[in-house]
């Protein structure tokens, strides 16, 4: 039977702390890099950080701090 109002989202939900870090880093990236730059930065593996910045930010406080520092150190960011 088809359940049209049933949520199809099956991935684990973020905790409130994870969601806060993700949102904070995303807002910073969008402010510094613009839409396209932020999307590319957040979703592409970064050798210096050792992973995708958005994943690192969600994983913990240390990862979010490293991503924030990388964003703030970028020369010529918008």
N, CA, C, O and CB atoms as a CASP TS submission, in Angstrom:
PFRMAT TS
TARGET T0000
AUTHOR 0000-0000-0000
METHOD Language model
MODEL 1
PARENT N/A
ATOM      1  N   UNK     1       0.840  -1.178   0.000  1.00  0.00           N
ATOM      2  CA  UNK     1       0.000   0.000   0.000  1.00  0.00           C
ATOM      3  C   UNK     1       0.885   1.240   0.000  1.00  0.00           C
ATOM      4  O   UNK     1       1.853   1.309   0.757  1.00  0.00           O
ATOM      5  CB  UNK     1      -0.956  -0.001   1.215  1.00  0.00           C
ATOM      6  N   UNK     2       0.571   2.198  -0.821  1.00  0.00           N
ATOM      7  CA  UNK     2       1.310   3.442  -0.911  1.00  0.00           C
ATOM      8  C   UNK     2       0.894   4.381   0.216  1.00  0.00           C
ATOM      9  O   UNK     2      -0.295   4.603   0.445  1.00  0.00           O
ATOM     10  CB  UNK     2       1.088   4.105  -2.278  1.00  0.00           C
ATOM     11  N   UNK     3       1.886   4.930   0.917  1.00  0.00           N
ATOM     12  CA  UNK     3       1.626   5.875   2.007  1.00  0.00           C
ATOM     13  C   UNK     3       2.176   7.234   1.579  1.00  0.00           C
ATOM     14  O   UNK     3       3.346   7.530   1.818  1.00  0.00           O
ATOM     15  CB  UNK     3       2.279   5.393   3.367  1.00  0.00           C
ATOM     16  N   UNK     4       1.340   8.066   0.946  1.00  0.00           N
ATOM     17  CA  UNK     4       1.839   9.316   0.369  1.00  0.00           C
ATOM     18  C   UNK     4       2.377  10.320   1.386  1.00  0.00           C
ATOM     19  O   UNK     4       3.141  11.206   1.003  1.00  0.00           O
ATOM     20  CB  UNK     4       0.754   9.960  -0.407  1.00  0.00           C
ATOM     21  N   UNK     5       2.018  10.220   2.645  1.00  0.00           N
ATOM     22  CA  UNK     5       2.463  11.195   3.631  1.00  0.00           C
ATOM     23  C   UNK     5       3.577  10.659   4.526  1.00  0.00           C
ATOM     24  O   UNK     5       4.015  11.336   5.457  1.00  0.00           O
ATOM     25  CB  UNK     5       1.296  11.631   4.480  1.00  0.00           C
ATOM     26  N   UNK     6       4.027   9.455   4.242  1.00  0.00           N
ATOM     27  CA  UNK     6       5.104   8.869   5.029  1.00  0.00           C
ATOM     28  C   UNK     6       6.432   9.462   4.593  1.00  0.00           C
ATOM     29  O   UNK     6       6.696   9.592   3.398  1.00  0.00           O
ATOM     30  CB  UNK     6       5.121   7.333   4.886  1.00  0.00           C
ATOM     31  N   UNK     7       7.260   9.817   5.546  1.00  0.00           N
ATOM     32  CA  UNK     7       8.580  10.370   5.243  1.00  0.00           C
ATOM     33  C   UNK     7       9.430   9.303   4.564  1.00  0.00           C
ATOM     34  O   UNK     7       9.466   8.153   5.003  1.00  0.00           O
ATOM     35  CB  UNK     7       9.277  10.889   6.532  1.00  0.00           C
ATOM     36  N   UNK     8      10.100   9.686   3.511  1.00  0.00           N
ATOM     37  CA  UNK     8      10.967   8.759   2.802  1.00  0.00           C
ATOM     38  C   UNK     8      12.427   8.942   3.202  1.00  0.00           C
ATOM     39  O   UNK     8      13.310   8.298   2.636  1.00  0.00           O
ATOM     40  CB  UNK     8      10.811   8.937   1.301  1.00  0.00           C
ATOM     41  N   UNK     9      12.682   9.804   4.159  1.00  0.00           N
ATOM     42  CA  UNK     9      14.040  10.061   4.630  1.00  0.00           C
ATOM     43  C   UNK     9      14.441   8.938   5.571  1.00  0.00           C
ATOM     44  O   UNK     9      13.839   8.767   6.631  1.00  0.00           O
ATOM     45  CB  UNK     9      14.145  11.449   5.339  1.00  0.00           C
ATOM     46  N   UNK    10      15.460   8.167   5.186  1.00  0.00           N
ATOM     47  CA  UNK    10      15.866   7.010   5.976  1.00  0.00           C
ATOM     48  C   UNK    10      17.215   7.166   6.649  1.00  0.00           C
ATOM     49  O   UNK    10      17.601   6.317   7.452  1.00  0.00           O
ATOM     50  CB  UNK    10      15.892   5.807   5.115  1.00  0.00           C
ATOM     51  N   UNK    11      17.950   8.244   6.338  1.00  0.00           N
ATOM     52  CA  UNK    11      19.270   8.448   6.929  1.00  0.00           C
ATOM     53  C   UNK    11      19.129   8.871   8.390  1.00  0.00           C
ATOM     54  O   UNK    11      18.092   9.401   8.789  1.00  0.00           O
ATOM     55  CB  UNK    11      20.068   9.508   6.133  1.00  0.00           C
ATOM     56  N   UNK    12      20.168   8.637   9.181  1.00  0.00           N
ATOM     57  CA  UNK    12      20.108   9.066  10.579  1.00  0.00           C
ATOM     58  C   UNK    12      19.977  10.585  10.684  1.00  0.00           C
ATOM     59  O   UNK    12      20.586  11.312   9.900  1.00  0.00           O
ATOM     60  CB  UNK    12      21.355   8.590  11.337  1.00  0.00           C
ATOM     61  N   UNK    13      19.213  11.053  11.617  1.00  0.00           N
ATOM     62  CA  UNK    13      19.020  12.486  11.850  1.00  0.00           C
ATOM     63  C   UNK    13      20.229  13.043  12.595  1.00  0.00           C
ATOM     64  O   UNK    13      20.858  12.342  13.387  1.00  0.00           O
ATOM     65  CB  UNK    13      17.711  12.751  12.653  1.00  0.00           C
ATOM     66  N   UNK    14      20.548  14.315  12.333  1.00  0.00           N
ATOM     67  CA  UNK    14      21.626  14.973  13.051  1.00  0.00           C
ATOM     68  C   UNK    14      21.146  15.362  14.442  1.00  0.00           C
ATOM     69  O   UNK    14      19.982  15.712  14.635  1.00  0.00           O
ATOM     70  CB  UNK    14      22.127  16.210  12.278  1.00  0.00           C
ATOM     71  N   UNK    15      22.061  15.298  15.413  1.00  0.00           N
ATOM     72  CA  UNK    15      21.733  15.811  16.744  1.00  0.00           C
ATOM     73  C   UNK    15      21.661  17.331  16.654  1.00  0.00           C
ATOM     74  O   UNK    15      22.067  17.912  15.647  1.00  0.00           O
ATOM     75  CB  UNK    15      22.790  15.353  17.818  1.00  0.00           C
ATOM     76  N   UNK    16      21.158  17.969  17.680  1.00  0.00           N
ATOM     77  CA  UNK    16      21.067  19.434  17.657  1.00  0.00           C
ATOM     78  C   UNK    16      22.453  20.070  17.574  1.00  0.00           C
ATOM     79  O   UNK    16      22.619  21.105  16.929  1.00  0.00           O
ATOM     80  CB  UNK    16      20.328  19.945  18.905  1.00  0.00           C
ATOM     81  N   UNK    17      23.449  19.461  18.220  1.00  0.00           N
ATOM     82  CA  UNK    17      24.813  19.984  18.168  1.00  0.00           C
ATOM     83  C   UNK    17      25.402  19.827  16.764  1.00  0.00           C
ATOM     84  O   UNK    17      26.051  20.740  16.254  1.00  0.00           O
ATOM     85  CB  UNK    17      25.701  19.267  19.202  1.00  0.00           C
ATOM     86  N   UNK    18      25.176  18.677  16.149  1.00  0.00           N
ATOM     87  CA  UNK    18      25.669  18.453  14.786  1.00  0.00           C
ATOM     88  C   UNK    18      25.013  19.421  13.804  1.00  0.00           C
ATOM     89  O   UNK    18      25.682  19.983  12.937  1.00  0.00           O
ATOM     90  CB  UNK    18      25.406  17.000  14.350  1.00  0.00           C
ATOM     91  N   UNK    19      23.718  19.609  13.942  1.00  0.00           N
ATOM     92  CA  UNK    19      22.994  20.520  13.058  1.00  0.00           C
ATOM     93  C   UNK    19      23.477  21.962  13.246  1.00  0.00           C
ATOM     94  O   UNK    19      23.589  22.708  12.273  1.00  0.00           O
ATOM     95  CB  UNK    19      21.479  20.427  13.318  1.00  0.00           C
ATOM     96  N   UNK    20      23.759  22.350  14.470  1.00  0.00           N
ATOM     97  CA  UNK    20      24.260  23.706  14.738  1.00  0.00           C
ATOM     98  C   UNK    20      25.614  23.912  14.071  1.00  0.00           C
ATOM     99  O   UNK    20      25.844  24.945  13.441  1.00  0.00           O
ATOM    100  CB  UNK    20      24.371  23.958  16.260  1.00  0.00           C
ATOM    101  N   UNK    21      26.518  22.931  14.206  1.00  0.00           N
ATOM    102  CA  UNK    21      27.845  23.052  13.579  1.00  0.00           C
ATOM    103  C   UNK    21      27.721  23.093  12.066  1.00  0.00           C
ATOM    104  O   UNK    21      28.376  23.903  11.410  1.00  0.00           O
ATOM    105  CB  UNK    21      28.758  21.884  14.001  1.00  0.00           C
ATOM    106  N   UNK    22      26.887  22.225  11.507  1.00  0.00           N
ATOM    107  CA  UNK    22      26.685  22.202  10.063  1.00  0.00           C
ATOM    108  C   UNK    22      26.152  23.548   9.571  1.00  0.00           C
ATOM    109  O   UNK    22      26.638  24.081   8.573  1.00  0.00           O
ATOM    110  CB  UNK    22      25.718  21.071   9.674  1.00  0.00           C
ATOM    111  N   UNK    23      25.182  24.084  10.250  1.00  0.00           N
ATOM    112  CA  UNK    23      24.598  25.363   9.857  1.00  0.00           C
ATOM    113  C   UNK    23      25.579  26.511   9.976  1.00  0.00           C
ATOM    114  O   UNK    23      25.660  27.360   9.089  1.00  0.00           O
ATOM    115  CB  UNK    23      23.385  25.653  10.691  1.00  0.00           C
ATOM    116  N   UNK    24      26.326  26.540  11.073  1.00  0.00           N
ATOM    117  CA  UNK    24      27.289  27.621  11.295  1.00  0.00           C
ATOM    118  C   UNK    24      28.376  27.616  10.225  1.00  0.00           C
ATOM    119  O   UNK    24      28.715  28.663   9.674  1.00  0.00           O
ATOM    120  CB  UNK    24      27.921  27.497  12.687  1.00  0.00           C
ATOM    121  N   UNK    25      28.923  26.438   9.934  1.00  0.00           N
ATOM    122  CA  UNK    25      29.979  26.334   8.924  1.00  0.00           C
ATOM    123  C   UNK    25      29.421  26.631   7.535  1.00  0.00           C
ATOM    124  O   UNK    25      30.091  27.272   6.724  1.00  0.00           O
ATOM    125  CB  UNK    25      30.621  24.930   8.952  1.00  0.00           C
ATOM    126  N   UNK    26      28.218  26.178   7.257  1.00  0.00           N
ATOM    127  CA  UNK    26      27.604  26.462   5.954  1.00  0.00           C
ATOM    128  C   UNK    26      27.389  27.958   5.769  1.00  0.00           C
ATOM    129  O   UNK    26      27.687  28.497   4.703  1.00  0.00           O
ATOM    130  CB  UNK    26      26.265  25.717   5.814  1.00  0.00           C
ATOM    131  N   UNK    27      26.878  28.633   6.790  1.00  0.00           N
ATOM    132  CA  UNK    27      26.659  30.086   6.692  1.00  0.00           C
ATOM    133  C   UNK    27      27.976  30.828   6.483  1.00  0.00           C
ATOM    134  O   UNK    27      28.046  31.758   5.680  1.00  0.00           O
ATOM    135  CB  UNK    27      25.959  30.611   7.959  1.00  0.00           C
ATOM    136  N   UNK    28      29.012  30.420   7.200  1.00  0.00           N
ATOM    137  CA  UNK    28      30.319  31.047   7.049  1.00  0.00           C
ATOM    138  C   UNK    28      30.864  30.830   5.642  1.00  0.00           C
ATOM    139  O   UNK    28      31.374  31.761   5.019  1.00  0.00           O
ATOM    140  CB  UNK    28      31.301  30.496   8.087  1.00  0.00           C
ATOM    141  N   UNK    29      30.756  29.606   5.146  1.00  0.00           N
ATOM    142  CA  UNK    29      31.250  29.304   3.802  1.00  0.00           C
ATOM    143  C   UNK    29      30.499  30.106   2.743  1.00  0.00           C
ATOM    144  O   UNK    29      31.114  30.629   1.814  1.00  0.00           O
ATOM    145  CB  UNK    29      31.122  27.807   3.513  1.00  0.00           C
ATOM    146  N   UNK    30      29.188  30.206   2.871  1.00  0.00           N
ATOM    147  CA  UNK    30      28.402  30.976   1.907  1.00  0.00           C
ATOM    148  C   UNK    30      28.779  32.452   1.968  1.00  0.00           C
ATOM    149  O   UNK    30      28.869  33.106   0.929  1.00  0.00           O
ATOM    150  CB  UNK    30      26.895  30.799   2.173  1.00  0.00           C
ATOM    151  N   UNK    31      28.999  32.985   3.163  1.00  0.00           N
ATOM    152  CA  UNK    31      29.369  34.393   3.311  1.00  0.00           C
ATOM    153  C   UNK    31      30.757  34.675   2.729  1.00  0.00           C
ATOM    154  O   UNK    31      30.978  35.723   2.122  1.00  0.00           O
ATOM    155  CB  UNK    31      29.330  34.796   4.789  1.00  0.00           C
ATOM    156  N   UNK    32      31.676  33.751   2.914  1.00  0.00           N
ATOM    157  CA  UNK    32      33.059  33.967   2.464  1.00  0.00           C
ATOM    158  C   UNK    32      33.264  33.624   0.998  1.00  0.00           C
ATOM    159  O   UNK    32      34.047  34.283   0.312  1.00  0.00           O
ATOM    160  CB  UNK    32      34.008  33.149   3.303  1.00  0.00           C
ATOM    161  N   UNK    33      32.570  32.599   0.507  1.00  0.00           N
ATOM    162  CA  UNK    33      32.871  32.065  -0.825  1.00  0.00           C
ATOM    163  C   UNK    33      31.755  32.244  -1.845  1.00  0.00           C
ATOM    164  O   UNK    33      31.960  31.969  -3.027  1.00  0.00           O
ATOM    165  CB  UNK    33      33.188  30.620  -0.714  1.00  0.00           C
ATOM    166  N   UNK    34      30.593  32.693  -1.422  1.00  0.00           N
ATOM    167  CA  UNK    34      29.454  32.747  -2.326  1.00  0.00           C
ATOM    168  C   UNK    34      28.852  31.360  -2.487  1.00  0.00           C
ATOM    169  O   UNK    34      29.411  30.369  -2.017  1.00  0.00           O
ATOM    170  CB  UNK    34      29.869  33.317  -3.692  1.00  0.00           C
ATOM    171  N   UNK    35      27.725  31.303  -3.145  1.00  0.00           N
ATOM    172  CA  UNK    35      26.961  30.049  -3.254  1.00  0.00           C
ATOM    173  C   UNK    35      27.756  28.919  -3.905  1.00  0.00           C
ATOM    174  O   UNK    35      27.942  27.856  -3.312  1.00  0.00           O
ATOM    175  CB  UNK    35      25.693  30.288  -4.048  1.00  0.00           C
ATOM    176  N   UNK    36      28.215  29.156  -5.110  1.00  0.00           N
ATOM    177  CA  UNK    36      28.909  28.090  -5.853  1.00  0.00           C
ATOM    178  C   UNK    36      30.212  27.678  -5.174  1.00  0.00           C
ATOM    179  O   UNK    36      30.516  26.489  -5.067  1.00  0.00           O
ATOM    180  CB  UNK    36      29.199  28.546  -7.285  1.00  0.00           C
ATOM    181  N   UNK    37      30.979  28.667  -4.716  1.00  0.00           N
ATOM    182  CA  UNK    37      32.238  28.363  -4.040  1.00  0.00           C
ATOM    183  C   UNK    37      32.030  27.582  -2.762  1.00  0.00           C
ATOM    184  O   UNK    37      32.777  26.651  -2.462  1.00  0.00           O
ATOM    185  CB  UNK    37      32.984  29.633  -3.736  1.00  0.00           C
ATOM    186  N   UNK    38      31.001  27.968  -2.002  1.00  0.00           N
ATOM    187  CA  UNK    38      30.715  27.278  -0.745  1.00  0.00           C
ATOM    188  C   UNK    38      30.302  25.839  -0.978  1.00  0.00           C
ATOM    189  O   UNK    38      30.773  24.933  -0.290  1.00  0.00           O
ATOM    190  CB  UNK    38      29.629  28.005   0.021  1.00  0.00           C
ATOM    191  N   UNK    39      29.426  25.625  -1.945  1.00  0.00           N
ATOM    192  CA  UNK    39      28.978  24.260  -2.244  1.00  0.00           C
ATOM    193  C   UNK    39      30.162  23.390  -2.658  1.00  0.00           C
ATOM    194  O   UNK    39      30.298  22.253  -2.205  1.00  0.00           O
ATOM    195  CB  UNK    39      27.906  24.270  -3.359  1.00  0.00           C
ATOM    196  N   UNK    40      31.014  23.935  -3.522  1.00  0.00           N
ATOM    197  CA  UNK    40      32.183  23.177  -3.972  1.00  0.00           C
ATOM    198  C   UNK    40      33.121  22.890  -2.799  1.00  0.00           C
ATOM    199  O   UNK    40      33.584  21.760  -2.641  1.00  0.00           O
ATOM    200  CB  UNK    40      32.933  23.947  -5.080  1.00  0.00           C
ATOM    201  N   UNK    41      33.402  23.894  -1.984  1.00  0.00           N
ATOM    202  CA  UNK    41      34.316  23.712  -0.854  1.00  0.00           C
ATOM    203  C   UNK    41      33.783  22.698   0.143  1.00  0.00           C
ATOM    204  O   UNK    41      34.504  21.787   0.550  1.00  0.00           O
ATOM    205  CB  UNK    41      34.561  25.041  -0.155  1.00  0.00           C
ATOM    206  N   UNK    42      32.536  22.847   0.537  1.00  0.00           N
ATOM    207  CA  UNK    42      31.969  21.995   1.579  1.00  0.00           C
ATOM    208  C   UNK    42      31.840  20.537   1.167  1.00  0.00           C
ATOM    209  O   UNK    42      31.897  19.650   2.019  1.00  0.00           O
ATOM    210  CB  UNK    42      30.625  22.513   1.976  1.00  0.00           C
ATOM    211  N   UNK    43      31.668  20.273  -0.121  1.00  0.00           N
ATOM    212  CA  UNK    43      31.380  18.916  -0.581  1.00  0.00           C
ATOM    213  C   UNK    43      32.524  18.212  -1.293  1.00  0.00           C
ATOM    214  O   UNK    43      32.351  17.102  -1.795  1.00  0.00           O
ATOM    215  CB  UNK    43      30.224  18.950  -1.481  1.00  0.00           C
ATOM    216  N   UNK    44      33.699  18.850  -1.342  1.00  0.00           N
ATOM    217  CA  UNK    44      34.855  18.263  -2.017  1.00  0.00           C
ATOM    218  C   UNK    44      35.909  17.898  -0.977  1.00  0.00           C
ATOM    219  O   UNK    44      36.166  18.666  -0.050  1.00  0.00           O
ATOM    220  CB  UNK    44      35.440  19.242  -3.076  1.00  0.00           C
ATOM    221  N   UNK    45      36.515  16.732  -1.133  1.00  0.00           N
ATOM    222  CA  UNK    45      37.578  16.307  -0.215  1.00  0.00           C
ATOM    223  C   UNK    45      38.684  17.347  -0.202  1.00  0.00           C
ATOM    224  O   UNK    45      39.146  17.779  -1.257  1.00  0.00           O
ATOM    225  CB  UNK    45      38.145  14.919  -0.618  1.00  0.00           C
ATOM    226  N   UNK    46      39.107  17.749   0.980  1.00  0.00           N
ATOM    227  CA  UNK    46      40.189  18.716   1.142  1.00  0.00           C
ATOM    228  C   UNK    46      41.377  17.987   1.771  1.00  0.00           C
ATOM    229  O   UNK    46      41.287  17.480   2.889  1.00  0.00           O
ATOM    230  CB  UNK    46      39.737  19.943   2.024  1.00  0.00           C
ATOM    231  N   UNK    47      42.490  17.942   1.039  1.00  0.00           N
ATOM    232  CA  UNK    47      43.683  17.229   1.522  1.00  0.00           C
ATOM    233  C   UNK    47      44.177  17.797   2.846  1.00  0.00           C
ATOM    234  O   UNK    47      44.526  17.045   3.756  1.00  0.00           O
ATOM    235  CB  UNK    47      44.804  17.298   0.481  1.00  0.00           C
ATOM    236  N   UNK    48      44.207  19.130   2.956  1.00  0.00           N
ATOM    237  CA  UNK    48      44.707  19.761   4.174  1.00  0.00           C
ATOM    238  C   UNK    48      43.876  19.430   5.402  1.00  0.00           C
ATOM    239  O   UNK    48      44.407  19.296   6.505  1.00  0.00           O
ATOM    240  CB  UNK    48      44.753  21.246   3.993  1.00  0.00           C
ATOM    241  N   UNK    49      42.583  19.301   5.208  1.00  0.00           N
ATOM    242  CA  UNK    49      41.682  18.973   6.321  1.00  0.00           C
ATOM    243  C   UNK    49      41.538  17.469   6.519  1.00  0.00           C
ATOM    244  O   UNK    49      41.194  17.011   7.609  1.00  0.00           O
ATOM    245  CB  UNK    49      40.311  19.588   6.083  1.00  0.00           C
ATOM    246  N   UNK    50      41.798  16.715   5.478  1.00  0.00           N
ATOM    247  CA  UNK    50      41.692  15.261   5.572  1.00  0.00           C
ATOM    248  C   UNK    50      40.293  14.723   5.375  1.00  0.00           C
ATOM    249  O   UNK    50      39.979  13.638   5.865  1.00  0.00           O
ATOM    250  CB  UNK    50      42.191  14.816   6.883  1.00  0.00           C
ATOM    251  N   UNK    51      39.438  15.457   4.665  1.00  0.00           N
ATOM    252  CA  UNK    51      38.085  14.975   4.410  1.00  0.00           C
ATOM    253  C   UNK    51      37.232  16.070   3.806  1.00  0.00           C
ATOM    254  O   UNK    51      37.707  17.164   3.499  1.00  0.00           O
ATOM    255  CB  UNK    51      37.444  14.458   5.695  1.00  0.00           C
ATOM    256  N   UNK    52      35.946  15.743   3.642  1.00  0.00           N
ATOM    257  CA  UNK    52      34.993  16.750   3.146  1.00  0.00           C
ATOM    258  C   UNK    52      34.695  17.706   4.300  1.00  0.00           C
ATOM    259  O   UNK    52      34.309  17.258   5.379  1.00  0.00           O
ATOM    260  CB  UNK    52      33.658  16.078   2.598  1.00  0.00           C
ATOM    261  N   UNK    53      34.866  18.999   4.099  1.00  0.00           N
ATOM    262  CA  UNK    53      34.651  19.948   5.189  1.00  0.00           C
ATOM    263  C   UNK    53      33.289  19.834   5.869  1.00  0.00           C
ATOM    264  O   UNK    53      33.211  19.953   7.092  1.00  0.00           O
ATOM    265  CB  UNK    53      34.816  21.328   4.672  1.00  0.00           C
ATOM    266  N   UNK    54      32.226  19.610   5.122  1.00  0.00           N
ATOM    267  CA  UNK    54      30.909  19.517   5.745  1.00  0.00           C
ATOM    268  C   UNK    54      30.832  18.312   6.677  1.00  0.00           C
ATOM    269  O   UNK    54      30.215  18.393   7.739  1.00  0.00           O
ATOM    270  CB  UNK    54      29.816  19.428   4.674  1.00  0.00           C
ATOM    271  N   UNK    55      31.450  17.199   6.293  1.00  0.00           N
ATOM    272  CA  UNK    55      31.461  16.011   7.148  1.00  0.00           C
ATOM    273  C   UNK    55      32.280  16.256   8.410  1.00  0.00           C
ATOM    274  O   UNK    55      31.880  15.866   9.507  1.00  0.00           O
ATOM    275  CB  UNK    55      32.021  14.805   6.382  1.00  0.00           C
ATOM    276  N   UNK    56      33.431  16.906   8.243  1.00  0.00           N
ATOM    277  CA  UNK    56      34.293  17.188   9.393  1.00  0.00           C
ATOM    278  C   UNK    56      33.600  18.105  10.385  1.00  0.00           C
ATOM    279  O   UNK    56      33.713  17.917  11.596  1.00  0.00           O
ATOM    280  CB  UNK    56      35.608  17.815   8.935  1.00  0.00           C
ATOM    281  N   UNK    57      32.878  19.102   9.870  1.00  0.00           N
ATOM    282  CA  UNK    57      32.169  20.030  10.744  1.00  0.00           C
ATOM    283  C   UNK    57      31.095  19.315  11.555  1.00  0.00           C
ATOM    284  O   UNK    57      30.908  19.611  12.735  1.00  0.00           O
ATOM    285  CB  UNK    57      31.544  21.156   9.926  1.00  0.00           C
ATOM    286  N   UNK    58      30.400  18.390  10.940  1.00  0.00           N
ATOM    287  CA  UNK    58      29.334  17.658  11.631  1.00  0.00           C
ATOM    288  C   UNK    58      29.906  16.693  12.662  1.00  0.00           C
ATOM    289  O   UNK    58      29.305  16.487  13.716  1.00  0.00           O
ATOM    290  CB  UNK    58      28.470  16.894  10.622  1.00  0.00           C
ATOM    291  N   UNK    59      31.058  16.100  12.371  1.00  0.00           N
ATOM    292  CA  UNK    59      31.617  15.060  13.231  1.00  0.00           C
ATOM    293  C   UNK    59      32.015  15.530  14.620  1.00  0.00           C
ATOM    294  O   UNK    59      31.920  14.764  15.578  1.00  0.00           O
ATOM    295  CB  UNK    59      32.797  14.467  12.574  1.00  0.00           C
ATOM    296  N   UNK    60      32.460  16.772  14.748  1.00  0.00           N
ATOM    297  CA  UNK    60      32.867  17.212  16.070  1.00  0.00           C
ATOM    298  C   UNK    60      33.338  18.646  16.113  1.00  0.00           C
ATOM    299  O   UNK    60      33.518  19.297  15.084  1.00  0.00           O
ATOM    300  CB  UNK    60      33.938  16.334  16.579  1.00  0.00           C
ATOM    301  N   UNK    61      33.534  19.123  17.327  1.00  0.00           N
ATOM    302  CA  UNK    61      33.942  20.502  17.559  1.00  0.00           C
ATOM    303  C   UNK    61      35.303  20.769  16.924  1.00  0.00           C
ATOM    304  O   UNK    61      35.517  21.830  16.336  1.00  0.00           O
ATOM    305  CB  UNK    61      33.986  20.805  19.065  1.00  0.00           C
ATOM    306  N   UNK    62      36.226  19.810  17.040  1.00  0.00           N
ATOM    307  CA  UNK    62      37.564  19.998  16.481  1.00  0.00           C
ATOM    308  C   UNK    62      37.514  20.127  14.962  1.00  0.00           C
ATOM    309  O   UNK    62      38.205  20.964  14.382  1.00  0.00           O
ATOM    310  CB  UNK    62      38.476  18.836  16.879  1.00  0.00           C
ATOM    311  N   UNK    63      36.700  19.301  14.323  1.00  0.00           N
ATOM    312  CA  UNK    63      36.557  19.363  12.872  1.00  0.00           C
ATOM    313  C   UNK    63      35.949  20.676  12.428  1.00  0.00           C
ATOM    314  O   UNK    63      36.395  21.270  11.446  1.00  0.00           O
ATOM    315  CB  UNK    63      35.711  18.211  12.375  1.00  0.00           C
ATOM    316  N   UNK    64      34.927  21.138  13.147  1.00  0.00           N
ATOM    317  CA  UNK    64      34.293  22.416  12.818  1.00  0.00           C
ATOM    318  C   UNK    64      35.289  23.556  12.974  1.00  0.00           C
ATOM    319  O   UNK    64      35.313  24.475  12.155  1.00  0.00           O
ATOM    320  CB  UNK    64      33.059  22.659  13.709  1.00  0.00           C
ATOM    321  N   UNK    65      36.110  23.506  14.018  1.00  0.00           N
ATOM    322  CA  UNK    65      37.116  24.549  14.236  1.00  0.00           C
ATOM    323  C   UNK    65      38.145  24.546  13.118  1.00  0.00           C
ATOM    324  O   UNK    65      38.573  25.609  12.669  1.00  0.00           O
ATOM    325  CB  UNK    65      37.808  24.358  15.591  1.00  0.00           C
ATOM    326  N   UNK    66      38.549  23.364  12.663  1.00  0.00           N
ATOM    327  CA  UNK    66      39.529  23.268  11.574  1.00  0.00           C
ATOM    328  C   UNK    66      38.951  23.818  10.275  1.00  0.00           C
ATOM    329  O   UNK    66      39.647  24.515   9.536  1.00  0.00           O
ATOM    330  CB  UNK    66      39.975  21.808  11.376  1.00  0.00           C
ATOM    331  N   UNK    67      37.695  23.515   9.990  1.00  0.00           N
ATOM    332  CA  UNK    67      37.046  24.021   8.771  1.00  0.00           C
ATOM    333  C   UNK    67      36.898  25.534   8.864  1.00  0.00           C
ATOM    334  O   UNK    67      37.139  26.241   7.886  1.00  0.00           O
ATOM    335  CB  UNK    67      35.654  23.350   8.557  1.00  0.00           C
ATOM    336  N   UNK    68      36.508  26.032  10.021  1.00  0.00           N
ATOM    337  CA  UNK    68      36.368  27.476  10.206  1.00  0.00           C
ATOM    338  C   UNK    68      37.711  28.171  10.007  1.00  0.00           C
ATOM    339  O   UNK    68      37.773  29.215   9.357  1.00  0.00           O
ATOM    340  CB  UNK    68      35.804  27.792  11.606  1.00  0.00           C
ATOM    341  N   UNK    69      38.777  27.612  10.552  1.00  0.00           N
ATOM    342  CA  UNK    69      40.098  28.201  10.392  1.00  0.00           C
ATOM    343  C   UNK    69      40.516  28.195   8.912  1.00  0.00           C
ATOM    344  O   UNK    69      41.102  29.161   8.426  1.00  0.00           O
ATOM    345  CB  UNK    69      41.131  27.439  11.249  1.00  0.00           C
ATOM    346  N   UNK    70      40.212  27.112   8.212  1.00  0.00           N
ATOM    347  CA  UNK    70      40.553  27.033   6.790  1.00  0.00           C
ATOM    348  C   UNK    70      39.790  28.095   5.995  1.00  0.00           C
ATOM    349  O   UNK    70      40.359  28.725   5.103  1.00  0.00           O
ATOM    350  CB  UNK    70      40.243  25.624   6.237  1.00  0.00           C
ATOM    351  N   UNK    71      38.531  28.295   6.304  1.00  0.00           N
ATOM    352  CA  UNK    71      37.747  29.316   5.623  1.00  0.00           C
ATOM    353  C   UNK    71      38.286  30.708   5.901  1.00  0.00           C
ATOM    354  O   UNK    71      38.385  31.531   4.991  1.00  0.00           O
ATOM    355  CB  UNK    71      36.291  29.231   6.042  1.00  0.00           C
ATOM    356  N   UNK    72      38.637  30.975   7.155  1.00  0.00           N
ATOM    357  CA  UNK    72      39.141  32.290   7.532  1.00  0.00           C
ATOM    358  C   UNK    72      40.528  32.565   6.965  1.00  0.00           C
ATOM    359  O   UNK    72      40.915  33.724   6.811  1.00  0.00           O
ATOM    360  CB  UNK    72      39.172  32.415   9.035  1.00  0.00           C
ATOM    361  N   UNK    73      41.279  31.511   6.654  1.00  0.00           N
ATOM    362  CA  UNK    73      42.632  31.675   6.117  1.00  0.00           C
ATOM    363  C   UNK    73      42.662  31.820   4.601  1.00  0.00           C
ATOM    364  O   UNK    73      43.714  32.107   4.029  1.00  0.00           O
ATOM    365  CB  UNK    73      43.484  30.503   6.520  1.00  0.00           C
ATOM    366  N   UNK    74      41.524  31.626   3.945  1.00  0.00           N
ATOM    367  CA  UNK    74      41.489  31.705   2.481  1.00  0.00           C
ATOM    368  C   UNK    74      41.693  33.140   2.024  1.00  0.00           C
ATOM    369  O   UNK    74      40.958  34.041   2.429  1.00  0.00           O
ATOM    370  CB  UNK    74      40.155  31.158   1.936  1.00  0.00           C
ATOM    371  N   UNK    75      42.696  33.347   1.177  1.00  0.00           N
ATOM    372  CA  UNK    75      42.920  34.701   0.653  1.00  0.00           C
ATOM    373  C   UNK    75      41.870  35.073  -0.373  1.00  0.00           C
ATOM    374  O   UNK    75      41.440  34.238  -1.169  1.00  0.00           O
ATOM    375  CB  UNK    75      44.311  34.815   0.034  1.00  0.00           C
ATOM    376  N   UNK    76      41.465  36.316  -0.350  1.00  0.00           N
ATOM    377  CA  UNK    76      40.542  36.816  -1.366  1.00  0.00           C
ATOM    378  C   UNK    76      39.152  36.250  -1.335  1.00  0.00           C
ATOM    379  O   UNK    76      38.421  36.359  -2.319  1.00  0.00           O
ATOM    380  CB  UNK    76      41.094  36.568  -2.669  1.00  0.00           C
ATOM    381  N   UNK    77      38.761  35.640  -0.215  1.00  0.00           N
ATOM    382  CA  UNK    77      37.396  35.117  -0.137  1.00  0.00           C
ATOM    383  C   UNK    77      36.422  36.293  -0.122  1.00  0.00           C
ATOM    384  O   UNK    77      36.707  37.351   0.440  1.00  0.00           O
ATOM    385  CB  UNK    77      37.206  34.216   1.131  1.00  0.00           C
ATOM    386  N   UNK    78      35.279  36.086  -0.746  1.00  0.00           N
ATOM    387  CA  UNK    78      34.270  37.167  -0.873  1.00  0.00           C
ATOM    388  C   UNK    78      33.823  37.698   0.464  1.00  0.00           C
ATOM    389  O   UNK    78      32.987  38.600   0.522  1.00  0.00           O
ATOM    390  CB  UNK    78      33.056  36.674  -1.638  1.00  0.00           C
TER
END
